[in-house]
Amino acid sequence: MEFVNQVPKIVLTGGSGFLGTHLLNHEMFREALVIGRTHPANHQYFESISFDSIDTLAEVLQGKDVVVHAAARAHVMKDGAESPLDEYRNINTVGTLNLATQAALAGVKRFIFISTIKVLGDKTEPGQAFKTDDSFSPQDPYSISKVEAEIGLKLIGEANGMEIVIIRPPLVYGQGVKGNFASLIRLARLPIPLPFGSIQNKRSLVSVENLVDLIVICLDHPNARNQTFLVSDDDDMSTSALFSRLAEAGGYKAYIFKFSLTILQISLRALGKSAIYERLCGSMQVNIEYTKSQLSWKPPFKVKDSLGSCWLIDTER
């Protein structure tokens, strides 16, 4: 499927989110129709639609070529829901599959689903990066809901002849980033020593610019048809290296010192913060060789520049 001399008619979900905002800044998405609950700023083509709708979805999807589904219920750190898995499933699984069903019936040619590397697990062993064909191993309700969506999407695609493209990013960062990465930015501003010096893990990340570039490639690349792609900056680093490079990109000096990781682990466990230790010290590597070879693609944006962009909005607030 190639759109020669024309721009594909795109429907985007999650247009007001972190990734969606960056997608709408790309020229390929200037006339994309955004659907969902929240009108993205500075974008005129929007329809307020619930993904459990049928008639309305069927109407707006008519005549469209590609759906890029970036909307999701993301990680909720303190989830008060009675059944977190049900809450994730309602949006990430049921909503996704209903949207895809209506897209297929409307004649949409390609459905691009933004999944997560966490469908393969929470961590990797040294030298054992995740690969595209690894088995599912979700460890939390969020990633379980994404696995179920991936499985259902492939069935819908096979049954209706709609091309399914799945992209599994690791942690995404860039201008306007929130969550744990925003916390790192706040720490990098402080002239206080931090016990990161002994951490020698390896983590893959992807800048939002590189992720957007890959999504744009997948809009009509013939080799993306019915494929699953892992994505990263192809520049893995330890937590200590990430913190130092992030601080430097913002014009700060990183103050880190070596500290026993065993004592750090015991201390965090005693405080009920074992998950923080895993995020700081665990490895999570992604092998993107298949993505690069299948699409003749490599990440065009350098980590140094992308880390610098993380400071732009943050310093304007």
N, C-alpha and C positions, 0 to 999 in steps of 0.2 A: 504494500500500500504506500504509494508515494503521491504527494500533492505537487505536481509540476506546475510552476508558475502561478501558484495560488496558495493562500494561507488557509490551513485547515480550520474548519469551524469547531471551536473548542468550548467545552463546558468544564468549568473548574469548580470544585468544592473546596471549602476551607480557605476562601479568598481573603478573609480577614485575619488569618493566623500568620505565624512567623514565616513559614515556607510560602504560603499563598501570597503574602504581601510581596515577597521577592519575585515570585513568578509573574505577578501583574506588572512588575517593573520591566519585564522583558518584552521586547517588541512583538514577539510571537503571541503574546497574551493580551495585547492592547484592546482587542475587540472580543476577547473571550467572554462568554456569559458565565457569571458567577451565580451559583445557586446555594442556598443554605438559609441560615437564620439571621446572620449579621451582615449588613451592607459594608463592604470594604471601602475604606476612605479613598477618594479621588478615582473611583471607577464607576462609570455610568451604567454598565450593563449588568443588572442584578435582578434576580427573582427570589422572593422569599418563599422557600419551599422546605417542607419536612421530608426527610428521606423515606418515611413510611407512607408517603403519599403515592398514589398510583396514577390517577387521572391527570394531575397537574404535571407530574414527572413525564408522563407519556407525551404530553403536549409540548413541553419546552425542549425535549430531547429530539423531536422530529427534525430531520434535516441536518443534524450535527454529525461531525466526523469522529471526534475524539472526546472522551471524558477523562479528565485528570482528577482522580479522587484523593485529595490531600486532607480532607476533613476527618477527624477522629476524636474519640475521647482519649486524651493522653494520660500520662501518669498523674495520679492524684496521691500526693505524699501522705496525707491524713484522710483516708477515705472513710466517711461516716456512713456509707451505704450499707443497708442490711445484707445485701449480696453484691459485693463489688463485681464479681464475674458477670452477673446478670446485667449490671449497668454497662459494663464494657461491651457485652454481647449485643445489647439493644442497639448501640450506635455503630460499633466497629464491625460487627458481623451481620446482624439482621438488616440494619440500614444500608450497609454496603451491598449486600446481595440483592436487596430490593431495587436499589439504584441501578445495579448492573443488569438485572432482569429487564427493567423498563428500557434501559439503553439498548439492549439487544433487540427487543421487540420494536424499538423505534428505528432500527437500522444503523445504529452507531457502529463504526468499523473497528475502533480500538478503544480499550478501556485500560488506563494506566493507574495502577493501585500503588500508593505509597505505603508500604508495609514497614517492617522494622527488622534489624539484624537480630533482635531478641527472640525471634521465632526459632532461632537455632541454639539459643542458650544465653546465659548471662556472662560467661567468661570463657577464655580459651587457655590452654596450657602453652608453655613456652614453645615457640616454633610450630604451633598447630593452629594456624589461622582458619577461620570459617571459610568454607567454599560453597559455591552455589548449590551443589548437589548433596550437601550434608543433610542428615535427617533432622526433622523438627525436634526441638527440646525446649519448649516454652516453660518458663519458671514462675510466671505471675499471671494474674487475670488479663492484663493488657496484652501480653504476647500470646496468650491462649486465644483471645478473641481475634487477633490478627491471623493466627494459623488457620482458624476455622474459616475466616474470610477468604484466605488464599485458596483453600481447598474448594470452597463453594464457587469462587470465581472461575476456576478452571473448568468445573462442571458446566457452569452456565455458558462459558465460551465455547466448549466443545458441542454443547447441545444446540447452540444458535449461530455458530459460525462467526462470533465476535472475537477479535484478537485480544488476548489478555497479556499485559505487560506488568510484571511485578518488580518493584524496586525496593531493596531492603537497606536503608541507611543505618549507620551507627549514630552516635551523638552528632547532632547538626549544630553548627555555631555560625556566628556572623553578626552583622549589624542588627541590633534589636533583640539579641538572644536573651532568654530568660532562664529560670531554673538554676541547676547546679553550676552551669557555666557562668551565669551572671554573678553567682556567689564567688567564684574564682576571681572575677574581675574586681569585685569589692575588696577581696583579700589582697590582691596585687597592689592596690593603692596604699595599703598600710605598711609603714616602716617597722614591721615587727617580724622577728624570726619565726619561721615555720618548719616543722620537722619532716620535710619532704626529701631531704638529701639522700636518704638511703633507699628510696623507692626506685627500683630498676625494672618496673613492669613495662609492657608495651600495649599501647592503645591506638586503635584506628579511629579517626574522626573524619568528618566531611564538612567543608565549608558550605554554606547555603548557596554560594555562587557556583560551586562545582556540582552540587546536587541539581540546581536549576538547569545548568548546562546539559547534564545527562538527561533530564526529563525532556528538554527541548529536542535533543537528538532522538529520543524514543517516540516522539510524536508521529514520525512517519518513516523511520529507518526500517527497511525491509527485514533486516536481521534481528530486529527487536520483536518480531511477531511471535507471540506465545512463549516468551522467554522470561526468565527471572534473573535479575542483575543485582549483585552486591556493589556497593559504591563506597569510596573513601577518597581522601586526599592523596593516597599512596605515599604517605610520609608518617609512618607510625612513630610514636614517641612515648617516653615515660611521663608519669605525672609531674615529676620534678622538672623535666625538660619543657613540658607544656607550660608549667607555671612560669618558668624563667623566660620563655619566648613570649608568652602573653604579656608579662610585665614589661619586657623590653619594647614590645610593639606599642605599648601605651606611654612609653617614656619614663618608666619606673625601673627601679632596681629590685630584683627579687632577693629577699633575705631568707635563705634556707640553710638548714644545718642537718647533719646526719644524726639519726636517732634510731635506737633499736626498734625494728619493726615488730618484734615479739612483744615488747613492752607496749608499743602503740596499739597492737591488736588487743592485748589483755585490758588495757585502759579503756578502749572504746567499747569492748564487750561488757565491762563492768558498768558502763554508763548506758547500756542498752543501745549502743550505736554501732553494732557490728556491720550493718549495711554500709556505713560510711567508710569503714576500713576496706571493704571490697571495692567500693568505687574509687578509692584513692590508690590502692595497692594491687588490685586485680588486673589481669590482662584481658584484653578484648580486641583481637586482631582479625582483620578481614582481608581475604585474598581476592583482588579484583582483576586477576589476569583474564578470566573468561569475559568479563565486561569489556576490557580493553581490546581483546582480540576480536570478539564478536561484532563490536560496533566501530572498530578502528578509532577508539576514543582514548584520551588520557586527560586527567584533570588539568584544565587550562589555568586555574588560579593557584598561585603559590600561597603556602601556609602563612608566610610572613605578612603578606598583604591582607589576607583574610583575617588574621588575628588583629591587625591594626584596625580593620573596619569594625571590630567588636566594640571599640571605644567610642565610636562616633556618636551614636544616639545616647549611649550611657553618660557621656560627659555633657550632653546638652540638656539633660533632665534637671 
